[in-house]
Amino acid sequence: MNEPVLDALVDICGPDYARVARTVDTVGGRRVGHVAVPATAHAVSDILSLVADRGLSALARGSGSKIDWGTPRPGVDVVVDTGRLSGMWNHDVERATAEVATGTPVHALQAALALQGQRLPVDPPSRTATVGGMLAVNESGPLRYRFGTPAEYVQSVAYIDRTGQAASSDGEDGRPGLAEIDGVITAATLRLEPLPPARRWVGVALPTPLQLGKLIETADDFEPSAIEADLPAGGQGGTLAVLFEGAEASAVEQAERLAGAWGAGAVVTPIAPPWWGVYPFRRDDVALRLSMSVADLPSAIYSLGDAAGGAVPVRGSAGLGTVHAVLPGTLPPDRITAIVESVRHVLLARNGRAVVVAAPPEVAHEVEMAGQRDLF
């Protein structure tokens, strides 16, 4: 235990908010050195100044749901837990903006905004996601089809750079370069949208991926909020679901019109499918993110199955051609690399891409993982 570092962190955060890391405090499968839980941006600045002065490394952590995404770090000396950096202020209801501390859980922010009839139009699949964690990897869910990614709703961010200096960014055209920020984001000014009073889903069975293109093209004409597909066995026995939002009469009408256009078997419901907005992978799986045109989605799914030697579960925003696929985390790293390279070869001719977003630590250190820019 490095007593001087711990003593300094205690001085900055308080005796109950700095400690030596425990077995659960890992990054990339390796235990970190210390955990600090600052309550203010000034305290974050002091922590990063301490880290820089001593030649150490630091990493921000919200709920930790995505801390192992992307290229693994060689080691982390201090985890900056953002749990006390929470809250919302400067909420301008008329201008539909609010400043939010990045340790704020997304679900708590949405609950507070709903009281004013507003929302941040994001739905990250990580149920415990914080605002900072969501922005750090630009995590988006089904609503990205209509509203885009979280980065598109950020007007500006306040952050502490890795040397401990306070900084801010409003980027170009009001979009900060979140992928380029090297430090800890402490707050973000966000654009908001009205909270829709009603939601309706339309679902239809998807025997094989070959039907995707025509069904999505039909749904797109009705201007929905999201178009998602769940293909649990590489396309066999899958489901395509579409979300409509707005005034209840309008949402119901649009949903019923689409169901009629899709024909027999289409179902309208006020309840989301159980898989909606849920990642198809777990922590012990290898998660691939595939991006391509909607027209090329079926061929990419079949190519992935051929390379893997069997059905590969796929789920995600089929309406945008961006989905996640799941490989077993027990596969040897060289086998995973071969599968990914095979799919990349197919997608390259179609201007698509495939990256490994998450994997068990023993795999992540042996295969090419997504870089920060790949996550955006």
C-alpha positions as CSV (number, residue, x, y, z in Angstrom):
1,M,0.0,0.0,0.0
2,N,1.3,3.4,-0.9
3,E,0.6,5.4,2.3
4,P,1.6,8.9,1.0
5,V,-0.8,8.5,-2.0
6,L,-3.6,7.3,0.2
7,D,-3.1,10.0,2.8
8,A,-3.2,12.7,0.0
9,L,-6.4,11.3,-1.4
10,V,-8.0,11.2,2.1
11,D,-7.0,14.9,2.5
12,I,-8.7,15.7,-0.8
13,C,-11.9,13.6,-0.5
14,G,-12.3,13.0,3.2
15,P,-11.6,9.8,5.2
16,D,-14.7,8.0,4.1
17,Y,-14.1,8.7,0.4
18,A,-10.6,7.4,-0.4
19,R,-9.3,3.9,0.1
20,V,-7.1,1.2,-1.2
21,A,-8.7,-0.7,-4.0
22,R,-10.6,-3.9,-3.2
23,T,-10.9,-7.1,-5.3
24,V,-13.9,-5.6,-7.1
25,D,-12.0,-2.5,-8.2
26,T,-10.5,-3.8,-11.4
27,V,-9.9,-2.5,-14.9
28,G,-9.1,-4.9,-17.6
29,G,-9.0,-7.7,-15.1
30,R,-6.3,-6.0,-13.0
31,R,-6.9,-4.5,-9.6
32,V,-6.3,-0.8,-9.5
33,G,-4.2,1.0,-6.8
34,H,-6.7,3.3,-5.0
35,V,-10.2,4.6,-5.3
36,A,-11.1,8.2,-4.7
37,V,-14.6,9.6,-4.6
38,P,-14.5,13.4,-5.0
39,A,-17.5,15.7,-4.3
40,T,-16.5,18.7,-6.5
41,A,-14.7,19.5,-9.7
42,H,-12.0,21.2,-7.6
43,A,-11.4,17.9,-5.8
44,V,-11.1,16.2,-9.1
45,S,-8.5,18.8,-10.1
46,D,-6.5,18.1,-6.9
47,I,-6.6,14.3,-7.6
48,L,-5.4,14.6,-11.1
49,S,-2.7,17.1,-10.1
50,L,-1.5,14.6,-7.5
51,V,-1.6,11.7,-10.0
52,A,0.3,13.8,-12.6
53,D,2.9,15.0,-10.1
54,R,3.7,11.4,-9.0
55,G,3.7,10.0,-12.5
56,L,0.7,7.8,-11.9
57,S,-2.4,7.0,-14.0
58,A,-6.0,7.7,-13.4
59,L,-9.4,6.7,-14.8
60,A,-12.9,7.9,-14.2
61,R,-15.6,5.4,-13.2
62,G,-19.3,5.9,-13.1
63,S,-21.3,2.7,-12.4
64,G,-18.5,0.7,-14.0
65,S,-20.8,-0.9,-16.6
66,K,-18.5,-0.1,-19.5
67,I,-15.2,0.4,-17.8
68,D,-13.7,-2.5,-19.7
69,W,-14.9,-1.5,-23.1
70,G,-12.3,-1.0,-25.8
71,T,-8.6,-1.4,-25.7
72,P,-7.5,-2.5,-22.2
73,R,-5.3,-0.1,-20.2
74,P,-1.9,-1.4,-19.0
75,G,-2.8,-0.5,-15.4
76,V,-4.6,2.1,-13.4
77,D,-3.2,3.6,-10.2
78,V,-6.3,5.7,-9.1
79,V,-9.9,5.3,-10.1
80,V,-11.8,8.5,-9.8
81,D,-15.3,7.4,-8.8
82,T,-17.9,10.0,-9.9
83,G,-20.7,8.9,-7.6
84,R,-20.7,12.1,-5.6
85,L,-20.6,14.3,-8.7
86,S,-24.4,14.2,-9.1
87,G,-27.2,16.6,-9.7
88,M,-28.8,19.0,-12.2
89,W,-28.8,22.8,-12.3
90,N,-29.5,25.7,-14.6
91,H,-32.5,23.8,-16.0
92,D,-34.1,26.1,-18.5
93,V,-37.4,24.6,-19.3
94,E,-38.3,27.1,-22.1
95,R,-34.9,26.8,-23.8
96,A,-34.9,23.1,-23.1
97,T,-31.4,22.9,-21.7
98,A,-29.9,21.7,-18.4
99,E,-26.4,21.4,-16.9
100,V,-25.9,18.0,-15.4
101,A,-23.1,16.5,-13.2
102,T,-21.6,13.5,-15.0
103,G,-21.9,11.1,-12.0
104,T,-25.7,11.5,-12.2
105,P,-27.4,8.2,-13.2
106,V,-29.2,8.5,-16.5
107,H,-32.4,7.1,-15.1
108,A,-32.4,9.6,-12.3
109,L,-31.9,12.5,-14.7
110,Q,-34.8,11.2,-16.9
111,A,-37.1,11.0,-13.8
112,A,-36.3,14.6,-12.8
113,L,-36.8,15.9,-16.4
114,A,-40.1,14.0,-16.7
115,L,-41.6,16.1,-13.9
116,Q,-41.3,19.1,-16.3
117,G,-42.5,17.1,-19.4
118,Q,-39.0,16.8,-20.9
119,R,-36.4,14.1,-21.5
120,L,-32.9,13.6,-22.8
121,P,-33.6,11.5,-25.9
122,V,-31.3,8.7,-25.1
123,D,-31.8,5.2,-23.8
124,P,-28.4,3.6,-23.1
125,P,-28.8,-0.2,-22.7
126,S,-26.5,-0.1,-19.6
127,R,-29.2,0.2,-16.9
128,T,-26.9,1.7,-14.3
129,A,-25.3,4.1,-16.8
130,T,-24.2,7.5,-15.5
131,V,-24.3,10.6,-17.8
132,G,-20.5,10.6,-17.8
133,G,-20.2,6.9,-18.6
134,M,-22.7,7.3,-21.4
135,L,-20.9,10.2,-22.9
136,A,-17.4,8.6,-22.5
137,V,-18.3,5.9,-25.1
138,N,-21.3,7.7,-26.7
139,E,-23.5,4.9,-25.7
140,S,-26.9,4.9,-27.4
141,G,-29.9,2.6,-27.6
142,P,-32.9,2.3,-29.8
143,L,-33.7,6.0,-29.9
144,R,-30.6,6.7,-31.9
145,Y,-32.6,5.8,-35.0
146,R,-34.6,9.1,-34.8
147,F,-32.6,11.3,-32.4
148,G,-29.0,10.3,-33.0
149,T,-26.3,9.6,-30.4
150,P,-25.9,11.3,-27.0
151,A,-23.0,13.4,-28.3
152,E,-25.4,15.2,-30.6
153,Y,-27.3,16.6,-27.5
154,V,-24.2,18.0,-25.7
155,Q,-23.8,21.7,-26.1
156,S,-20.7,21.9,-23.9
157,V,-18.7,20.0,-21.3
158,A,-16.6,21.0,-18.3
159,Y,-13.7,18.7,-17.5
160,I,-10.4,18.4,-15.7
161,D,-7.5,17.5,-18.0
162,R,-5.0,14.9,-17.0
163,T,-2.7,17.5,-15.5
164,G,-5.4,18.8,-13.2
165,Q,-6.3,21.9,-15.1
166,A,-10.0,22.9,-15.4
167,A,-11.1,23.2,-19.1
168,S,-14.3,23.3,-21.2
169,S,-15.3,22.5,-24.7
170,D,-18.1,23.4,-27.0
171,G,-16.4,21.9,-30.0
172,E,-17.6,22.8,-33.5
173,D,-21.2,23.4,-34.3
174,G,-22.1,22.9,-30.6
175,R,-20.7,19.3,-30.5
176,P,-17.7,18.8,-28.2
177,G,-15.0,16.4,-29.3
178,L,-15.8,14.0,-26.5
179,A,-13.5,11.3,-28.0
180,E,-10.6,13.7,-27.7
181,I,-11.0,14.7,-24.1
182,D,-8.1,13.4,-22.0
183,G,-9.2,13.8,-18.4
184,V,-12.4,13.6,-16.3
185,I,-15.6,15.2,-17.5
186,T,-17.4,16.8,-14.5
187,A,-20.5,18.4,-16.1
188,A,-22.3,18.7,-19.4
189,T,-24.9,21.1,-20.7
190,L,-27.5,19.1,-22.6
191,R,-30.2,19.8,-25.0
192,L,-33.6,18.4,-24.1
193,E,-36.7,17.2,-26.0
194,P,-40.4,17.1,-25.0
195,L,-41.5,13.9,-23.2
196,P,-43.8,12.0,-25.6
197,P,-47.2,11.2,-23.8
198,A,-47.6,7.8,-25.5
199,R,-45.6,5.0,-27.0
200,R,-46.6,2.0,-29.1
201,W,-44.6,-0.9,-30.5
202,V,-45.3,-2.9,-33.6
203,G,-43.6,-6.3,-33.8
204,V,-43.4,-9.0,-36.4
205,A,-41.7,-12.4,-36.6
206,L,-38.6,-12.6,-38.7
207,P,-38.0,-16.1,-40.0
208,T,-34.7,-15.2,-41.6
209,P,-32.6,-12.0,-42.1
210,L,-33.6,-11.9,-45.8
211,Q,-36.9,-10.2,-44.9
212,L,-35.2,-7.3,-43.0
213,G,-34.7,-4.9,-45.9
214,K,-38.3,-4.8,-47.2
215,L,-39.8,-4.7,-43.7
216,I,-37.5,-1.9,-42.6
217,E,-38.1,0.1,-45.8
218,T,-41.9,-0.1,-45.1
219,A,-41.4,1.0,-41.5
220,D,-39.2,3.9,-42.4
221,D,-42.0,5.5,-44.4
222,F,-44.0,6.0,-41.2
223,E,-41.2,8.0,-39.4
224,P,-40.8,5.9,-36.2
225,S,-38.6,6.6,-33.2
226,A,-36.7,3.3,-33.4
227,I,-36.4,0.2,-35.5
228,E,-34.8,-2.8,-33.7
229,A,-34.2,-6.4,-34.5
230,D,-33.5,-9.4,-32.3
231,L,-32.0,-12.4,-34.0
232,P,-31.2,-14.8,-31.2
233,A,-30.1,-17.6,-33.5
234,G,-28.4,-15.8,-36.4
235,G,-31.7,-14.8,-37.9
236,Q,-33.8,-17.9,-37.3
237,G,-36.8,-17.2,-35.1
238,G,-36.1,-13.5,-34.8
239,T,-38.3,-10.4,-34.3
240,L,-38.4,-6.9,-35.8
241,A,-39.9,-4.2,-33.6
242,V,-40.7,-0.6,-34.3
243,L,-41.5,2.2,-31.8
244,F,-43.9,5.1,-32.4
245,E,-44.0,8.1,-30.0
246,G,-46.2,11.1,-29.6
247,A,-49.8,12.0,-28.8
248,E,-51.7,8.8,-28.0
249,A,-54.0,9.0,-31.0
250,S,-51.2,9.6,-33.4
251,A,-48.9,6.9,-32.0
252,V,-51.7,4.3,-32.1
253,E,-52.7,5.3,-35.6
254,Q,-49.2,5.1,-37.0
255,A,-48.6,1.8,-35.3
256,E,-51.8,0.3,-36.6
257,R,-51.1,1.5,-40.1
258,L,-47.7,-0.1,-40.1
259,A,-49.1,-3.3,-38.7
260,G,-51.6,-3.3,-41.6
261,A,-48.8,-2.7,-44.1
262,W,-46.8,-5.5,-42.7
263,G,-49.8,-7.8,-42.8
264,A,-50.7,-10.9,-40.9
265,G,-48.7,-11.6,-37.8
266,A,-47.9,-8.0,-37.0
267,V,-48.9,-7.0,-33.4
268,V,-49.4,-3.6,-31.8
269,T,-48.7,-3.3,-28.1
270,P,-48.1,-0.6,-25.5
271,I,-45.3,-2.7,-23.9
272,A,-41.8,-3.0,-25.3
273,P,-40.5,-6.5,-26.2
274,P,-38.5,-8.0,-23.3
275,W,-35.3,-7.7,-25.3
276,W,-35.8,-4.1,-26.3
277,G,-32.9,-1.9,-25.4
278,V,-30.9,-4.7,-23.8
279,Y,-27.5,-5.8,-25.0
280,P,-27.4,-9.4,-26.3
281,F,-24.0,-10.0,-24.6
282,R,-22.8,-10.5,-21.0
283,R,-19.5,-9.7,-19.3
284,D,-18.1,-13.1,-20.2
285,D,-19.0,-12.8,-23.9
286,V,-17.1,-11.2,-26.8
287,A,-19.2,-8.4,-28.2
288,L,-18.8,-7.3,-31.8
289,R,-20.3,-4.1,-33.2
290,L,-21.2,-4.3,-36.9
291,S,-22.0,-1.3,-38.9
292,M,-23.1,-1.3,-42.6
293,S,-26.0,-0.2,-44.8
294,V,-29.4,-1.7,-44.0
295,A,-29.3,-3.5,-47.4
296,D,-26.1,-5.3,-46.4
297,L,-27.2,-6.4,-43.0
298,P,-28.5,-9.9,-44.0
299,S,-25.3,-10.7,-45.9
300,A,-23.2,-9.6,-42.9
301,I,-25.2,-11.8,-40.5
302,Y,-24.8,-14.8,-42.8
303,S,-21.1,-14.1,-43.3
304,L,-20.6,-13.9,-39.5
305,G,-22.4,-17.3,-39.0
306,D,-20.3,-18.9,-41.7
307,A,-17.0,-17.6,-40.2
308,A,-18.1,-18.7,-36.7
309,G,-19.3,-22.1,-37.8
310,G,-22.8,-21.7,-36.5
311,A,-25.5,-19.3,-35.6
312,V,-24.4,-16.0,-33.9
313,P,-26.9,-14.0,-31.9
314,V,-27.4,-10.5,-33.2
315,R,-29.4,-7.6,-31.8
316,G,-29.6,-3.8,-32.4
317,S,-30.6,-0.9,-34.5
318,A,-31.4,-2.7,-37.7
319,G,-33.0,0.5,-39.1
320,L,-29.5,2.1,-39.0
321,G,-27.5,-1.0,-39.9
322,T,-25.7,-1.0,-36.6
323,V,-26.0,-4.1,-34.4
324,H,-24.1,-6.1,-31.8
325,A,-23.2,-9.8,-32.3
326,V,-22.1,-12.2,-29.6
327,L,-19.3,-14.7,-29.7
328,P,-18.5,-17.1,-26.7
329,G,-15.8,-15.7,-24.4
330,T,-14.4,-19.2,-24.2
331,L,-13.1,-19.1,-27.8
332,P,-9.4,-18.9,-28.2
333,P,-8.2,-15.4,-29.1
334,D,-6.7,-16.5,-32.4
335,R,-10.1,-18.0,-33.4
336,I,-11.9,-14.7,-32.5
337,T,-9.4,-12.7,-34.5
338,A,-9.9,-15.0,-37.5
339,I,-13.7,-14.6,-37.3
340,V,-13.5,-10.8,-37.0
341,E,-11.1,-10.6,-39.9
342,S,-13.4,-12.7,-42.1
343,V,-16.3,-10.5,-41.4
344,R,-14.3,-7.3,-41.9
345,H,-13.3,-8.6,-45.3
346,V,-16.9,-9.0,-46.3
347,L,-17.9,-5.6,-44.9
348,L,-14.9,-3.8,-46.4
349,A,-16.4,-4.2,-49.9
350,R,-19.7,-2.7,-48.5
351,N,-18.1,0.3,-46.7
352,G,-19.0,-1.3,-43.4
353,R,-16.9,-2.1,-40.3
354,A,-16.6,-4.6,-37.4
355,V,-15.0,-3.9,-34.1
356,V,-14.6,-5.8,-30.8
357,V,-16.3,-3.6,-28.2
358,A,-16.0,-5.8,-25.1
359,A,-14.4,-9.1,-24.1
360,P,-13.3,-11.0,-21.0
361,P,-9.9,-9.6,-19.8
362,E,-7.9,-12.7,-20.9
363,V,-9.3,-12.2,-24.4
364,A,-9.2,-8.4,-24.6
365,H,-5.4,-8.4,-24.0
366,E,-4.9,-10.8,-26.9
367,V,-7.1,-9.4,-29.7
368,E,-7.5,-6.1,-31.4
369,M,-10.1,-4.1,-29.4
370,A,-12.0,-1.0,-30.4
371,G,-10.2,2.3,-30.0
372,Q,-11.8,5.3,-28.4
373,R,-12.8,6.7,-31.8
374,D,-14.4,3.4,-32.8
375,L,-16.8,3.7,-29.9
376,F,-18.1,7.0,-31.4
